[in-house]
Amino acid sequence: MTRAVSERMARAFRILCAVDVSDCSRHTLARAAVLRRERGAELTVLHVLPPVLSPIPAPDVNVHPPLVYTDEDVAQVRRALAAFVAEAGVGGIAQRVLRKGTVPCSR
């Protein structure tokens, strides 16, 4: 790591940690939590819901239209994200769920 990069990281006050609730992202979240403590930074955990296409093509077009996440779908993902963050032992952080192509679903 270069000195310039190290100095910029030392001044970081906000950290955005994108997760997909996998083991790999659990390690990423743990590292972000360490940086948060070391730097006194604000940490936000973000999970982006991928677009989902219908398995059945639209009539006469042969195009698979996108499906829409319901509010209950988003609520279920929020609960899963909260459990993921709690299992990682990271508390007191902002959590956001984003539906691709939309504004953040604030928590």
C-alpha positions, 0 to 999 in steps of 0.5 A: 500500500502506498503512503498516499493511499494509507493517508487517505484511508486514515482520513476515512469517516464513512465506510460502505460495505456491500454484502451478499450474505455469503461467507466471503462477505461475512469476512468483508463485514468483519474487516469493515468493522475493524476499520470502523473501530480503528478510524472511528468511522461511520459504517453502512452495510448495503445489500442490493436485490438483483433484478429477477426475470419471470421464467415465463416469457411475455406473450408474442414477444418472447421477452422475460419481463422483470418481476417486482419485489413486494414489500414483504420480500424487502422486509424478509431481506431486511430481516435476513440482513439484520440477522447476518449483521448480528451473527457477525457481531457488528452492532450499531450500524446502518443497514440498507437494502436496495432494489436495483433500479430504485432508491434505497429502502431505508431502515 
